[in-house]
């Protein structure tokens, strides 16, 4: 675990959902990250790949955090990206427990400038910008019609009902 000598400001806590960016390396889908007391950020992207729901998760450690002395809403982050994981979470709209399909280990260090404005986070890195909005609530995965438990229950109930009707009609 990475030891840090600073605390993350509670004003940064929450789930932040990507509204827009000019970075083409960010895949289409629902992209978000969560900040809490731990110096770890997981940037997640949820996508629908025709029949399969896919989640891509990138893990980064906050190695440096600096707040501007003149403006308390401006921060500088140094993030060390370490892993990228790929998960499957649904098939044909039926949600099942996440299955990790692949992991990639890499080491990238990036310096981000962050500005908070009400419930919006404006992040810049080199020539790229990212605008995130604070999200209240739980992230709902896209393209999920039902959970696997509900699907199994309805199928068993349907089979029992069909057997009962077949038995009564004889």
Secondary structure, DSSP 8 states (H G I E B T S, - for coil): ----SS---GGG-EEEEEEEES-TTS-SSEEEEEE-SSSEEEEEEEEEETTEEEEEEEEEEEEEEEE-SS-TTEEEEEEEEEEEEEEEEEETTEEEEEEEEEEEEEEEEEEEEEEEETTEEEEEETTEEEEEEEE-S----TT--EEHHHHHHHHHHHHHHHHHHHHHH-
